[in-house]
């Protein structure tokens, strides 16, 4: 998977990770992938709801050592 932009949102809490991914989506082209790392457990539900609302697709989501990683494809 080719990642166009990476975001380090570790240590930030809601709504900051959503604000960062929203901004990043405005900076990439349709079909490109943005990777975001966060430590906020609330991001699990926040990202799912945000993706449904905006039409972007979470193509992969992982958790390792308290860090949640999202790979999001721009619609």
VOSEVO-492589 format. One line per 4 residues: number of its first residue (from 1); their letters; for each residue x, y, z of C-alpha. Coordinates in Angstrom, 2 decimals. Example, Ala and Ser with C-alpha at 12.3 -4.5 7.8 and 13.67 -1.06 7.14 Angstrom:
% VOSEVO-492589
1) AS) 12.30/-4.50/7.80 | 13.67/-1.06/7.14
END
This chain:
% VOSEVO-492589
1) XXXX) 0.00/0.00/0.00 | 1.43/3.36/-1.01 | 0.98/6.04/1.65 | 0.82/9.60/0.33
5) XXXX) 0.83/11.39/3.71 | 1.59/10.34/7.31 | 0.19/11.93/10.46 | 1.58/11.49/13.97
9) XXXX) -1.33/12.28/16.28 | 0.02/10.35/19.28 | -0.73/12.15/22.53 | -3.60/14.15/21.04
13) XXXX) -7.20/13.67/22.16 | -10.53/14.14/20.45 | -11.24/16.13/18.35 | -7.64/16.86/17.31
17) XXXX) -6.92/13.61/15.39 | -10.12/14.10/13.35 | -9.18/17.70/12.60 | -5.73/16.61/11.39
21) XXXX) -7.05/13.82/9.15 | -9.71/16.14/7.74 | -7.02/18.68/6.81 | -4.80/15.94/5.32
25) XXXX) -7.64/14.67/3.14 | -7.86/18.14/1.63 | -4.19/17.90/0.65 | -4.28/14.56/-1.22
29) XXXX) -6.00/13.36/-4.40 | -8.94/10.98/-4.65 | -7.81/7.36/-4.14 | -4.65/8.29/-2.22
33) XXXX) -3.91/6.92/1.26 | -3.29/8.86/4.46 | -1.77/7.01/7.45 | -2.55/8.29/10.92
37) XXXX) -1.10/7.07/14.24 | -2.93/8.00/17.43 | -2.99/6.90/21.06 | -6.53/8.13/21.77
41) XXXX) -8.82/5.09/22.27 | -11.75/7.31/21.30 | -10.28/7.44/17.80 | -11.64/3.95/17.15
45) XXXX) -15.25/5.12/17.22 | -14.48/8.65/16.05 | -12.70/7.51/12.90 | -15.39/4.98/12.03
49) XXXX) -18.13/7.61/12.35 | -16.09/10.22/10.47 | -15.41/7.82/7.58 | -19.10/6.92/7.27
53) XXXX) -20.07/10.59/7.32 | -17.47/11.74/4.78 | -17.36/8.74/2.44 | -13.62/8.13/2.93
57) XXXX) -12.62/4.48/3.44 | -10.60/3.02/6.30 | -8.76/0.36/4.32 | -6.77/-0.95/7.28
61) XXXX) -6.73/-0.39/11.01 | -4.26/-1.86/13.50 | -3.33/-1.55/17.17 | 0.11/-2.19/18.61
65) XXXX) 1.37/-1.16/22.02 | -1.41/1.35/22.59 | -0.95/3.02/19.21 | -3.86/2.86/16.77
69) XXXX) -2.94/3.14/13.11 | -5.46/4.00/10.41 | -4.92/3.83/6.65 | -7.60/5.97/5.03
73) XXX) -8.33/6.20/1.31 | -9.75/9.49/0.08 | -13.06/9.10/-1.74
END
